[in-house]
Amino acid sequence: MHMVKSRWTAFGIHLGISAVIFLCLLGIILFIWYPGVFIEIGGYQGIKIAAGIDLVLGPLLTLIVYKHGKPSLKFDLTIIAVLQITALTAGCWLIYKERPVFQLISYDGLHVITTNELSLFDKYPINVDEFSGDLPKSAYMDLPKNKGEIEQIRFTTEFSDEIPLEARYDLYRDFEQQPSKNLDWLAQQFELDTEHNCRKMQLFSIHNSKQACFDFTQQKIIYLSN
């Protein structure tokens, strides 16, 4: 690219290359890391990070430093490429670490558990691959039906183990491997949306808090609302 005479042409070439890379990354974010409605639960933040690094940072630096015939041009462009690749790699790692791995139904609603959260709390190790289905896996917490007993478990977990109740991975249960009566009781704790045949509940995530409607039969979020 150092043979290009115009800095705007160099900027356009760099932007075009960056756009191709961004589109590939966008496909990974949309269809693998944050599929379906999960794009609204952290996915948009990831896209903004990737776009800022790939479509803005690199091409803008090229526009600023490019001058045809400049003795240090090759070195400058190499430094820009290294900076962009390094920043993009770090950004991708951050987006990957914040991707959802569990959609967990608990007594108080639906908790979106990320890869990073699993690594933060390791008192109760868990093997994600043991759960059926694609990521994010559908799971629920095996808790007593008595709200008082649930609060006692929560209190003990938070003050003795010093972790949130949702980090009790030993209480996670696979939808596919448990009797339907357990899920029926859990589903009845939430309001039924008869039109969409899903249960309305609060959604909790590190990125935002929304209302979700979860279909216990299809094991997926039907829609989100504020």
FINU-901706 format. One line per 4 residues: their letters; for each residue x, y, z of N, C-alpha, C, CB. Coordinates in Angstrom, 2 decimals. Glycine has a CB too. Layout:
A> X Y Z X Y Z X Y Z X Y Z | ...
END
This chain:
MHMV> 0.81 -1.21 0.00 0.00 0.00 0.00 0.86 1.27 0.00 -0.93 0.00 1.20 | 2.17 1.15 0.32 3.03 2.32 0.38 3.27 2.95 -0.99 4.35 1.95 1.01 | 2.84 2.24 -2.09 2.99 2.78 -3.43 1.84 3.70 -3.82 3.10 1.65 -4.43 | 0.77 3.69 -3.04 -0.39 4.55 -3.32 0.00 6.01 -3.09 -1.61 4.15 -2.43
KSRW> -0.41 6.90 -3.98 -0.01 8.30 -3.90 -0.90 9.12 -2.98 -0.01 8.90 -5.27 | -2.20 8.82 -2.96 -3.14 9.62 -2.16 -3.38 8.98 -0.80 -4.47 9.78 -2.90 | -3.37 9.79 0.24 -3.67 9.27 1.58 -5.11 8.82 1.69 -3.37 10.33 2.64 | -5.99 9.46 0.93 -7.40 9.05 0.97 -7.60 7.70 0.29 -8.30 10.12 0.30
TAFG> -6.83 7.45 -0.75 -6.88 6.13 -1.39 -6.35 5.07 -0.43 -6.06 6.12 -2.70 | -5.25 5.39 0.25 -4.70 4.47 1.25 -5.71 4.22 2.36 -3.38 5.03 1.83 | -6.37 5.30 2.78 -7.41 5.17 3.81 -8.52 4.24 3.34 -7.99 6.56 4.17 | -8.95 4.42 2.06 -10.03 3.58 1.52 -9.65 2.12 1.43 -10.43 4.08 0.16
IHLG> -8.39 1.86 1.01 -7.91 0.47 0.93 -7.89 -0.17 2.31 -6.51 0.42 0.28 | -7.34 0.57 3.28 -7.28 0.05 4.65 -8.69 -0.18 5.19 -6.50 1.03 5.57 | -9.59 0.75 4.94 -10.97 0.60 5.41 -11.64 -0.61 4.78 -11.78 1.86 5.10 | -11.39 -0.83 3.49 -11.98 -1.98 2.81 -11.50 -3.30 3.38 -11.67 -1.92 1.33
ISAV> -10.19 -3.40 3.62 -9.63 -4.62 4.22 -10.21 -4.83 5.63 -8.08 -4.55 4.29 | -10.28 -3.73 6.40 -10.81 -3.81 7.75 -12.29 -4.22 7.74 -10.64 -2.48 8.47 | -13.04 -3.74 6.74 -14.47 -4.07 6.65 -14.68 -5.56 6.42 -15.13 -3.26 5.52 | -13.82 -6.17 5.58 -13.92 -7.61 5.33 -13.66 -8.39 6.62 -12.92 -8.05 4.23
IFLC> -12.63 -7.99 7.35 -12.32 -8.64 8.63 -13.46 -8.46 9.61 -11.01 -8.07 9.24 | -14.02 -7.24 9.65 -15.13 -6.96 10.57 -16.36 -7.80 10.25 -15.49 -5.47 10.53 | -16.66 -7.98 8.96 -17.83 -8.77 8.57 -17.66 -10.23 9.00 -18.06 -8.69 7.05 | -16.45 -10.75 8.88 -16.19 -12.13 9.34 -16.40 -12.24 10.85 -14.75 -12.56 8.97
LLGI> -15.88 -11.26 11.57 -16.04 -11.26 13.02 -17.50 -11.07 13.41 -15.18 -10.16 13.65 | -18.21 -10.22 12.65 -19.63 -9.99 12.92 -20.43 -11.29 12.79 -20.19 -8.93 11.97 | -20.10 -12.09 11.79 -20.78 -13.38 11.62 -20.55 -14.30 12.81 -20.31 -14.07 10.35 | -19.33 -14.32 13.33 -19.02 -15.15 14.50 -19.82 -14.67 15.71 -17.50 -15.12 14.81
ILFI> -19.87 -13.36 15.90 -20.61 -12.79 17.04 -22.09 -13.10 16.95 -20.40 -11.27 17.12 | -22.67 -12.90 15.76 -24.12 -13.05 15.59 -24.60 -14.49 15.64 -24.54 -12.44 14.29 | -23.81 -15.40 15.07 -24.31 -16.76 14.90 -23.67 -17.80 15.83 -24.09 -17.19 13.49 | -22.55 -17.45 16.47 -21.89 -18.43 17.34 -21.82 -17.96 18.78 -20.49 -18.71 16.83
WYPG> -21.27 -16.78 19.01 -21.06 -16.32 20.38 -22.32 -15.73 21.01 -19.96 -15.30 20.41 | -23.12 -14.99 20.23 -24.32 -14.34 20.77 -25.51 -14.61 19.85 -24.10 -12.80 20.92 | -25.94 -15.87 19.75 -27.01 -16.21 18.79 -28.38 -15.69 19.24 -27.08 -17.72 18.61 | -29.23 -15.44 18.25 -30.62 -15.05 18.55 -30.74 -13.79 19.38 -31.31 -16.17 19.25
VFIE> -31.58 -13.84 20.40 -31.83 -12.66 21.23 -30.64 -12.27 22.08 -33.02 -12.91 22.13 | -29.65 -13.14 22.17 -28.48 -12.84 23.01 -27.63 -11.70 22.44 -27.62 -14.08 23.18 | -27.89 -11.35 21.18 -27.21 -10.18 20.63 -27.60 -8.94 21.41 -27.54 -10.01 19.13 | -28.78 -8.96 22.03 -29.24 -7.82 22.84 -28.70 -7.89 24.26 -30.76 -7.78 22.87
IGGY> -28.06 -9.00 24.61 -27.55 -9.18 25.97 -26.03 -9.28 25.90 -28.18 -10.46 26.65 | -25.40 -8.18 25.55 -23.95 -8.15 25.49 -23.38 -8.16 24.09 -23.40 -9.30 26.23 | -24.13 -8.67 23.12 -23.62 -8.76 21.76 -23.38 -7.41 21.11 -24.57 -9.55 20.92 | -24.31 -6.47 21.33 -24.16 -5.15 20.73 -22.90 -4.46 21.26 -25.39 -4.28 21.02
QGIK> -22.62 -4.63 22.56 -21.41 -4.05 23.13 -20.17 -4.61 22.44 -21.34 -4.31 24.64 | -20.20 -5.91 22.16 -19.08 -6.54 21.48 -18.90 -6.01 20.07 -19.27 -8.03 21.44 | -20.01 -5.80 19.36 -19.94 -5.27 18.00 -19.36 -3.86 18.01 -21.33 -5.27 17.34 | -19.74 -3.06 18.98 -19.21 -1.70 19.08 -17.70 -1.71 19.30 -19.91 -0.93 20.22
IAAG> -17.24 -2.63 20.16 -15.80 -2.73 20.41 -15.06 -3.11 19.13 -15.51 -3.77 21.51 | -15.57 -4.13 18.43 -14.92 -4.59 17.21 -14.94 -3.51 16.13 -15.61 -5.85 16.68 | -16.07 -2.81 15.99 -16.17 -1.76 14.97 -15.23 -0.61 15.28 -17.62 -1.25 14.87 | -15.15 -0.23 16.55 -14.29 0.87 16.94 -12.83 0.59 16.64 -14.46 1.16 18.40
IDLV> -12.41 -0.64 16.88 -11.00 -1.00 16.65 -10.73 -1.21 15.17 -10.64 -2.28 17.44 | -11.60 -1.99 14.51 -11.31 -2.42 13.15 -11.65 -1.38 12.09 -12.05 -3.69 12.87 | -12.78 -0.69 12.27 -13.24 0.24 11.24 -12.82 1.69 11.49 -14.73 0.17 11.13 | -12.41 1.99 12.71 -12.07 3.37 13.04 -10.58 3.53 13.32 -12.89 3.85 14.24
LGPL> -10.07 2.78 14.29 -8.70 2.98 14.76 -7.66 2.82 13.64 -8.39 2.00 15.87 | -7.64 1.66 12.99 -6.62 1.39 11.98 -6.69 2.34 10.79 -6.75 -0.02 11.49 | -7.83 2.41 10.09 -7.93 3.31 8.94 -7.66 4.78 9.28 -9.29 3.19 8.31 | -8.10 5.23 10.45 -7.87 6.62 10.84 -6.38 6.91 11.02 -8.64 6.95 12.12
LTLI> -5.67 5.97 11.64 -4.22 6.14 11.81 -3.51 6.19 10.46 -3.64 5.00 12.67 | -3.98 5.35 9.52 -3.41 5.38 8.18 -3.63 6.74 7.52 -4.02 4.27 7.31 | -4.84 7.28 7.67 -5.15 8.59 7.09 -4.25 9.68 7.68 -6.64 8.93 7.33 | -3.96 9.57 8.97 -3.16 10.60 9.64 -1.69 10.54 9.22 -3.27 10.44 11.15
VYKH> -1.10 9.33 9.17 0.35 9.23 8.98 0.76 9.08 7.52 0.88 8.07 9.76 | -0.20 8.72 6.64 0.20 8.38 5.25 0.64 9.62 4.47 -0.97 7.70 4.52 | 1.79 9.48 3.84 2.31 10.49 2.93 3.21 9.79 1.93 3.08 11.62 3.69 | 2.82 9.84 0.66 3.57 9.13 -0.37 5.02 9.62 -0.42 2.90 9.32 -1.75
GKPS> 5.94 8.69 -0.42 7.35 9.02 -0.49 8.00 9.26 0.85 7.52 10.21 -1.32 | 7.24 9.22 1.90 7.78 9.41 3.25 8.77 8.29 3.57 6.63 9.45 4.30 | 9.98 8.60 3.99 11.01 7.57 4.24 10.58 6.50 5.24 12.27 8.22 4.74 | 9.87 6.91 6.26 9.49 5.95 7.31 8.11 5.35 7.10 9.54 6.64 8.67
LKFD> 7.56 5.49 5.89 6.18 5.07 5.65 5.97 3.57 5.90 5.77 5.42 4.23 | 6.89 2.74 5.39 6.74 1.29 5.59 6.73 0.95 7.08 7.87 0.53 4.88 | 7.64 1.59 7.81 7.71 1.34 9.26 6.42 1.80 9.94 8.93 2.06 9.88 | 5.91 2.98 9.55 4.69 3.51 10.16 3.50 2.60 9.91 4.39 4.92 9.62
LTII> 3.38 2.13 8.66 2.25 1.25 8.32 2.36 -0.09 9.05 2.19 1.01 6.80 | 3.58 -0.57 9.22 3.79 -1.82 9.96 3.36 -1.66 11.42 5.26 -2.26 9.89 | 3.74 -0.53 12.02 3.36 -0.26 13.41 1.84 -0.17 13.54 4.01 1.03 13.91 | 1.20 0.50 12.58 -0.26 0.62 12.60 -0.91 -0.77 12.52 -0.75 1.51 11.44
AVLQ> -0.39 -1.61 11.61 -0.94 -2.96 11.46 -0.79 -3.77 12.74 -0.25 -3.70 10.30 | 0.38 -3.67 13.37 0.63 -4.40 14.62 -0.31 -3.90 15.72 2.09 -4.24 15.06 | -0.46 -2.58 15.81 -1.35 -2.01 16.82 -2.79 -2.46 16.60 -1.27 -0.47 16.81 | -3.23 -2.43 15.35 -4.61 -2.81 15.06 -4.85 -4.29 15.35 -4.95 -2.51 13.61
ITAL> -3.92 -5.13 14.93 -4.08 -6.57 15.18 -4.07 -6.88 16.67 -2.96 -7.36 14.47 | -3.18 -6.22 17.40 -3.09 -6.43 18.85 -4.38 -5.99 19.54 -1.89 -5.67 19.44 | -4.85 -4.79 19.18 -6.07 -4.26 19.79 -7.28 -5.12 19.43 -6.31 -2.81 19.36 | -7.34 -5.57 18.17 -8.47 -6.39 17.73 -8.45 -7.75 18.42 -8.45 -6.56 16.21
TAGC> -7.26 -8.32 18.59 -7.15 -9.60 19.28 -7.61 -9.48 20.73 -5.70 -10.12 19.23 | -7.18 -8.40 21.39 -7.61 -8.17 22.78 -9.12 -7.95 22.85 -6.86 -6.96 23.38 | -9.66 -7.20 21.89 -11.10 -6.96 21.86 -11.88 -8.24 21.64 -11.44 -5.96 20.79 | -11.41 -9.09 20.72 -12.08 -10.36 20.45 -12.05 -11.27 21.68 -11.42 -11.08 19.26
WLIY> -10.92 -11.25 22.38 -10.81 -12.07 23.60 -11.81 -11.61 24.65 -9.38 -12.01 24.17 | -11.97 -10.29 24.78 -12.93 -9.74 25.73 -14.36 -10.13 25.34 -12.79 -8.20 25.80 | -14.68 -10.00 24.06 -16.01 -10.36 23.58 -16.28 -11.85 23.81 -16.17 -10.02 22.07 | -15.26 -12.68 23.54 -15.38 -14.13 23.72 -15.61 -14.48 25.19 -14.13 -14.83 23.20
KERP> -14.87 -13.82 26.08 -14.99 -14.12 27.51 -16.34 -13.70 28.08 -13.87 -13.43 28.28 | -17.01 -12.75 27.43 -18.30 -12.28 27.93 -19.48 -12.96 27.23 -18.40 -10.78 27.76 | -19.20 -13.95 26.40 -20.29 -14.62 25.70 -21.11 -15.47 26.67 -19.75 -15.49 24.54 | -22.42 -15.62 26.45 -23.25 -16.41 27.36 -23.02 -17.91 27.16 -24.72 -16.08 27.15
VFQL> -22.89 -18.64 28.27 -22.74 -20.09 28.19 -23.92 -20.83 28.83 -21.43 -20.52 28.86 | -24.66 -20.14 29.70 -25.86 -20.73 30.31 -27.00 -19.71 30.31 -25.57 -21.21 31.75 | -28.20 -20.18 29.98 -29.41 -19.45 30.30 -30.07 -20.23 31.44 -30.37 -19.29 29.03 | -29.91 -19.70 32.62 -30.23 -20.42 33.85 -31.54 -19.92 34.45 -29.09 -20.28 34.87
ISYD> -32.49 -20.84 34.63 -33.75 -20.50 35.27 -33.62 -20.76 36.77 -34.93 -21.32 34.66 | -33.86 -19.72 37.56 -33.85 -19.85 39.00 -35.19 -19.37 39.55 -32.66 -19.04 39.62 | -35.34 -19.40 40.85 -36.63 -19.04 41.46 -37.01 -17.58 41.21 -36.58 -19.30 42.94 | -36.02 -16.72 40.95 -36.30 -15.29 40.78 -36.27 -14.84 39.33 -35.31 -14.49 41.57
GLHV> -35.96 -15.72 38.39 -35.95 -15.34 36.99 -34.89 -16.06 36.19 -35.77 -13.86 36.87 | -34.48 -15.44 35.10 -33.52 -16.03 34.18 -32.18 -15.31 34.30 -34.05 -15.97 32.73 | -31.13 -16.08 34.58 -29.79 -15.52 34.73 -28.93 -15.94 33.54 -29.14 -16.00 36.06 | -28.34 -14.96 32.88 -27.42 -15.24 31.77 -26.02 -15.33 32.36 -27.51 -14.13 30.65
ITTN> -25.44 -16.52 32.31 -24.12 -16.78 32.89 -23.08 -16.77 31.78 -24.10 -18.13 33.65 | -22.05 -15.95 31.93 -21.02 -15.81 30.91 -19.80 -16.68 31.20 -20.59 -14.35 30.79 | -18.95 -16.82 30.20 -17.71 -17.57 30.36 -16.85 -16.98 31.47 -16.92 -17.59 29.05 | -16.80 -15.67 31.52 -15.98 -15.00 32.53 -16.50 -15.28 33.94 -15.96 -13.49 32.27
ELSL> -17.83 -15.31 34.11 -18.40 -15.59 35.42 -18.05 -17.00 35.89 -19.92 -15.41 35.39 | -18.04 -17.95 34.96 -17.68 -19.32 35.33 -16.25 -19.39 35.85 -17.85 -20.26 34.14 | -15.37 -18.56 35.29 -13.98 -18.58 35.71 -13.75 -17.81 37.02 -13.10 -17.99 34.63 | -14.68 -16.90 37.35 -14.53 -16.11 38.58 -14.84 -16.93 39.82 -15.43 -14.90 38.54
FDKY> -15.84 -17.81 39.69 -16.28 -18.60 40.85 -16.03 -20.07 40.56 -17.80 -18.34 41.18 | -15.04 -20.65 41.22 -14.65 -22.03 40.95 -14.80 -22.95 42.17 -13.23 -22.08 40.46 | -15.61 -22.50 43.16 -15.79 -23.33 44.36 -16.54 -24.62 44.01 -16.56 -22.55 45.46 | -17.45 -24.52 43.04 -18.21 -25.68 42.59 -17.95 -25.88 41.10 -19.76 -25.50 42.88
PINV> -16.89 -26.59 40.72 -16.51 -26.75 39.31 -17.66 -27.35 38.49 -15.25 -27.64 39.19 | -17.71 -26.95 37.22 -18.76 -27.46 36.34 -18.17 -27.72 34.96 -19.94 -26.46 36.26 | -18.66 -28.76 34.32 -18.26 -29.09 32.95 -19.43 -28.73 32.03 -17.87 -30.62 32.81 | -19.27 -27.65 31.29 -20.34 -27.17 30.41 -20.72 -28.22 29.38 -19.91 -25.88 29.71
DEFS> -19.75 -29.00 28.91 -20.00 -29.98 27.85 -20.92 -31.11 28.30 -18.69 -30.56 27.37 | -21.11 -31.27 29.61 -22.00 -32.32 30.10 -23.47 -31.96 29.91 -21.72 -32.59 31.56 | -23.76 -30.71 29.60 -25.13 -30.28 29.38 -25.49 -30.37 27.91 -25.33 -28.84 29.89 | -26.72 -30.76 27.63 -27.15 -30.98 26.26 -27.42 -29.66 25.54 -28.40 -31.85 26.22
GDLP> -27.45 -29.74 24.21 -27.78 -28.57 23.41 -26.59 -27.71 23.08 -28.80 -27.75 24.12 | -26.87 -26.67 22.29 -25.83 -25.73 21.88 -25.70 -24.63 22.92 -26.15 -25.12 20.50 | -24.59 -23.88 22.82 -24.42 -22.71 23.67 -25.35 -21.59 23.22 -22.95 -22.23 23.66 | -25.88 -20.86 24.18 -25.81 -21.07 25.63 -26.71 -22.22 26.06 -26.19 -19.78 26.39
KSAY> -26.21 -23.04 26.98 -26.94 -24.21 27.46 -28.15 -23.79 28.31 -26.00 -25.12 28.27 | -29.21 -24.58 28.22 -30.38 -24.35 29.05 -30.27 -25.17 30.32 -31.69 -24.70 28.28 | -30.39 -24.50 31.47 -30.29 -25.20 32.75 -31.21 -24.51 33.76 -28.82 -25.22 33.27 | -31.48 -25.21 34.84 -32.22 -24.60 35.93 -31.62 -25.03 37.26 -33.72 -24.98 35.87
MDLP> -31.92 -24.28 38.31 -31.35 -24.57 39.63 -32.28 -25.51 40.39 -31.12 -23.27 40.43 | -31.69 -26.57 40.93 -32.44 -27.56 41.70 -32.58 -27.05 43.13 -31.74 -28.95 41.67 | -33.65 -26.29 43.37 -33.88 -25.67 44.67 -35.17 -26.19 45.30 -33.94 -24.14 44.53 | -35.31 -26.08 46.62 -36.55 -26.51 47.29 -37.74 -25.71 46.78 -36.42 -26.37 48.82
KNKG> -38.91 -26.27 46.93 -40.13 -25.56 46.52 -40.57 -24.55 47.55 -41.25 -26.55 46.25 | -40.00 -24.62 48.74 -40.35 -23.69 49.81 -39.45 -22.45 49.72 -40.21 -24.37 51.21 | -40.07 -21.26 49.60 -39.30 -20.02 49.45 -38.40 -19.76 50.66 -40.25 -18.83 49.22 | -38.86 -20.14 51.84 -38.06 -19.95 53.04 -36.77 -20.76 52.99 -38.85 -20.32 54.28
EIEQ> -36.86 -22.00 52.52 -35.68 -22.85 52.40 -34.73 -22.31 51.33 -36.09 -24.30 52.06 | -35.29 -21.75 50.25 -34.47 -21.15 49.21 -33.67 -19.99 49.78 -35.35 -20.68 48.03 | -34.33 -19.13 50.56 -33.65 -17.98 51.15 -32.56 -18.42 52.12 -34.66 -17.08 51.88 | -32.77 -19.54 52.81 -31.75 -20.05 53.72 -30.51 -20.51 52.94 -32.32 -21.22 54.56
IRFT> -30.74 -21.20 51.81 -29.63 -21.64 50.97 -28.89 -20.42 50.40 -30.14 -22.55 49.82 | -29.65 -19.44 49.95 -29.04 -18.23 49.40 -28.20 -17.51 50.44 -30.12 -17.28 48.86 | -28.72 -17.38 51.67 -28.00 -16.71 52.75 -26.70 -17.44 53.07 -28.88 -16.61 54.00 | -26.78 -18.77 53.19 -25.59 -19.57 53.50 -24.55 -19.46 52.39 -25.98 -21.04 53.71
TEFS> -25.01 -19.51 51.15 -24.10 -19.43 50.00 -23.38 -18.09 49.95 -24.86 -19.67 48.70 | -24.13 -17.01 50.14 -23.55 -15.67 50.00 -22.65 -15.28 51.17 -24.65 -14.66 49.86 | -22.94 -15.78 52.36 -22.17 -15.36 53.52 -21.13 -16.40 53.96 -23.10 -15.06 54.67 | -21.37 -17.65 53.69 -20.38 -18.68 54.05 -19.43 -18.94 52.89 -21.09 -19.99 54.46
DEIP> -20.00 -19.20 51.70 -19.16 -19.47 50.53 -18.67 -18.18 49.88 -19.92 -20.31 49.52 | -19.34 -17.07 50.22 -18.99 -15.75 49.66 -19.09 -15.73 48.13 -17.58 -15.35 50.08 | -20.13 -16.36 47.62 -20.41 -16.35 46.18 -21.91 -16.16 46.00 -19.91 -17.67 45.49 | -22.35 -15.65 44.86 -23.78 -15.54 44.61 -24.42 -16.91 44.44 -24.04 -14.69 43.37
LEAR> -25.71 -17.00 44.70 -26.40 -18.28 44.61 -26.26 -18.89 43.22 -27.88 -18.10 44.96 | -26.23 -18.05 42.19 -26.15 -18.55 40.82 -24.80 -19.21 40.53 -26.39 -17.41 39.84 | -23.82 -19.04 41.42 -22.51 -19.69 41.26 -22.47 -21.07 41.92 -21.41 -18.81 41.84 | -23.61 -21.51 42.45 -23.69 -22.88 42.99 -23.92 -23.82 41.82 -24.85 -23.01 44.06
YDLY> -22.85 -24.10 41.09 -22.96 -24.90 39.88 -23.36 -26.34 40.17 -21.65 -24.87 39.12 | -23.17 -26.77 41.42 -23.59 -28.12 41.78 -25.11 -28.27 41.78 -23.03 -28.49 43.14 | -25.82 -27.13 41.77 -27.28 -27.16 41.76 -27.86 -27.02 40.35 -27.83 -26.05 42.65 | -26.98 -26.88 39.35 -27.45 -26.76 37.97 -27.97 -28.11 37.48 -26.31 -26.25 37.03
RDFE> -29.09 -28.08 36.79 -29.68 -29.29 36.24 -30.00 -29.09 34.76 -30.95 -29.69 37.01 | -29.76 -30.13 33.98 -30.02 -30.10 32.54 -31.52 -30.28 32.29 -29.19 -31.21 31.80 | -32.08 -29.46 31.42 -33.50 -29.58 31.07 -33.84 -30.96 30.54 -33.87 -28.53 30.03 | -32.93 -31.51 29.74 -33.21 -32.77 29.06 -33.14 -33.98 29.98 -32.26 -32.95 27.92
QQPS> -32.49 -33.86 31.13 -32.21 -35.02 31.96 -33.03 -35.06 33.25 -30.76 -35.05 32.30 | -34.00 -34.15 33.39 -34.76 -34.09 34.63 -36.25 -34.37 34.39 -34.59 -32.72 35.30 | -36.95 -34.93 35.38 -38.39 -35.18 35.23 -39.15 -33.89 34.94 -38.95 -35.84 36.50 | -40.15 -33.98 34.08 -40.89 -32.80 33.66 -41.63 -32.13 34.82 -41.87 -33.17 32.58
KNLD> -41.99 -32.90 35.86 -42.75 -32.32 36.97 -41.94 -31.24 37.69 -43.16 -33.42 37.96 | -40.61 -31.42 37.75 -39.77 -30.40 38.37 -39.82 -29.10 37.58 -38.33 -30.89 38.49 | -39.77 -29.21 36.27 -39.84 -28.04 35.42 -41.23 -27.43 35.44 -39.43 -28.39 34.00 | -42.25 -28.26 35.53 -43.63 -27.75 35.60 -43.82 -26.86 36.82 -44.64 -28.92 35.63
WLAQ> -43.29 -27.31 37.97 -43.42 -26.50 39.18 -42.69 -25.17 39.02 -42.88 -27.26 40.40 | -41.48 -25.21 38.45 -40.70 -24.00 38.28 -41.39 -23.04 37.32 -39.30 -24.34 37.78 | -41.93 -23.58 36.23 -42.61 -22.74 35.25 -43.81 -22.04 35.86 -43.05 -23.58 34.05 | -44.51 -22.69 36.75 -45.71 -22.12 37.35 -45.43 -20.95 38.28 -46.45 -23.19 38.11
QFEL> -44.17 -20.72 38.59 -43.82 -19.59 39.45 -43.84 -18.27 38.68 -42.44 -19.80 40.07 | -43.97 -18.37 37.35 -43.92 -17.18 36.51 -45.20 -17.03 35.70 -42.69 -17.23 35.59 | -45.53 -15.78 35.38 -46.75 -15.47 34.65 -46.70 -16.02 33.23 -46.99 -13.95 34.61 | -47.81 -16.59 32.79 -47.90 -17.18 31.45 -48.34 -16.15 30.43 -48.87 -18.37 31.45
DTEH> -47.61 -16.06 29.34 -48.02 -15.27 28.17 -48.71 -16.25 27.23 -46.79 -14.54 27.48 | -50.03 -16.24 27.23 -50.80 -17.22 26.46 -50.62 -17.05 24.95 -52.27 -17.12 26.81 | -50.39 -15.82 24.52 -50.23 -15.58 23.08 -48.99 -16.24 22.52 -50.18 -14.08 22.80 | -47.88 -16.17 23.28 -46.62 -16.73 22.81 -46.25 -18.04 23.50 -45.51 -15.73 23.01
NCRK> -47.10 -18.48 24.44 -46.88 -19.72 25.19 -45.51 -19.74 25.86 -47.03 -20.93 24.25 | -45.21 -18.65 26.57 -43.95 -18.57 27.29 -44.21 -17.92 28.65 -42.89 -17.76 26.48 | -43.24 -17.99 29.53 -43.37 -17.47 30.89 -42.57 -16.19 31.05 -42.91 -18.53 31.91 | -43.21 -15.16 31.55 -42.56 -13.87 31.75 -41.74 -13.88 33.03 -43.61 -12.73 31.79
MQLF> -40.53 -13.37 32.95 -39.65 -13.35 34.12 -38.59 -12.28 33.96 -38.99 -14.72 34.32 | -37.98 -11.92 35.08 -36.88 -10.96 35.05 -35.63 -11.63 34.51 -36.62 -10.37 36.47 | -34.92 -10.92 33.65 -33.66 -11.43 33.14 -32.51 -10.66 33.78 -33.60 -11.31 31.59 | -31.52 -11.40 34.27 -30.36 -10.80 34.93 -29.10 -11.12 34.11 -30.22 -11.32 36.40
SIHN> -28.31 -10.08 33.82 -27.02 -10.29 33.17 -26.09 -9.17 33.59 -27.17 -10.35 31.62 | -24.79 -9.35 33.33 -23.82 -8.33 33.70 -23.93 -7.10 32.80 -22.41 -8.89 33.65 | -24.61 -7.25 31.66 -24.70 -6.16 30.71 -25.95 -5.30 30.91 -24.68 -6.71 29.30 | -27.07 -5.91 31.17 -28.31 -5.16 31.36 -29.34 -6.03 32.05 -28.84 -4.63 30.01
SKQA> -30.43 -5.41 32.41 -31.54 -6.11 33.06 -32.79 -5.87 32.24 -31.74 -5.63 34.54 | -33.41 -6.95 31.79 -34.59 -6.85 30.95 -35.68 -7.80 31.44 -34.24 -7.15 29.48 | -36.82 -7.73 30.80 -37.87 -8.72 30.99 -37.79 -9.73 29.86 -39.27 -8.04 31.05 | -37.87 -11.00 30.20 -37.79 -12.05 29.19 -39.04 -12.91 29.25 -36.54 -12.91 29.38
CFDF> -39.35 -13.53 28.13 -40.42 -14.53 28.11 -39.79 -15.83 27.61 -41.63 -14.08 27.20 | -39.75 -16.83 28.49 -39.02 -18.06 28.24 -39.97 -19.22 27.96 -38.11 -18.40 29.42 | -39.74 -19.92 26.88 -40.53 -21.09 26.51 -39.85 -22.33 27.10 -40.67 -21.22 24.95 | -40.49 -22.95 28.08 -39.90 -24.11 28.75 -39.88 -25.34 27.85 -40.67 -24.41 30.03
TQQK> -40.76 -25.39 26.85 -40.78 -26.53 25.94 -39.65 -26.45 24.92 -42.13 -26.60 25.22 | -39.49 -25.28 24.32 -38.43 -25.09 23.34 -37.09 -24.74 23.99 -38.83 -23.99 22.36 | -37.13 -24.43 25.28 -35.93 -24.08 26.05 -35.20 -22.88 25.45 -34.98 -25.28 26.12 | -35.97 -21.83 25.18 -35.35 -20.63 24.63 -36.16 -19.39 24.96 -35.18 -20.76 23.12
IIYL> -35.50 -18.25 24.88 -36.15 -16.97 25.11 -36.92 -16.59 23.85 -35.11 -15.86 25.49 | -38.22 -16.35 24.00 -39.06 -16.00 22.85 -38.92 -14.52 22.50 -40.53 -16.33 23.14 | -38.92 -13.68 23.53 -38.71 -12.26 23.29 -38.21 -11.57 24.54 -40.00 -11.60 22.80 | -37.66 -10.38 24.34 -37.17 -9.55 25.43 -37.90 -8.22 25.40 -35.63 -9.34 25.33
SN> -38.05 -7.61 26.55 -38.66 -6.28 26.64 -38.00 -5.52 27.78 -40.20 -6.37 26.84 | -38.10 -4.20 27.73 -37.51 -3.36 28.77 -38.42 -3.27 29.98 -37.21 -1.96 28.23
END
